[in-house]
């Protein structure tokens, strides 16, 4: 449930930000961006406000008031190798990361970003890649879906013995193949 909430919150934030950009361009009132010494960020326009501080993000405007606690930010100085703290589902919304994740028995994985190197162990129910230029290695998968571009997904086996995973490739220039 927590990952689903974050996805919905991300969509709401993106929608509000999109409307703020439009209203700032259409109106005479200028938008402002303030970055605090503590790393907090406040983006304000006539249409609303987005604030981040200490892992909490709050979006207000257009009848929306959403607060998300526990957001994680990565900078380029972060350690290059990241292992998932728990098994099961994973939502990776980042770029230039190296991640190892255990799907356990049926976890779902969503990769939104670019130039990530992701290794998935266990049995993944669904591996969805919507970013670009990612390299994903999957031990066992039931379904693989790519809607991004330039991604490479290599899988070892299907979730059911002797069967390949169901594959959907509606993106462009993606390579999905069984490991040899």
Buried (B, 14 or more C-beta within 10 A) or exposed (E): EEEEEBBEBBEBBEEBBEBBBEBBEEEEEEBEEEEEEEEEBBBBBBBBBBBBEEEEBBBBBEEEEBEBEEBEEEEEEEEEEBEBEEBBBBBBBBBBBBBBBBBBEBBBBBBBBBBBBBBBBBBBBBBBBBBBBBBBBBBBBBBBBBBBBBBBBBBEBBBEEEEEBEBEBEBEEBEBEEEE
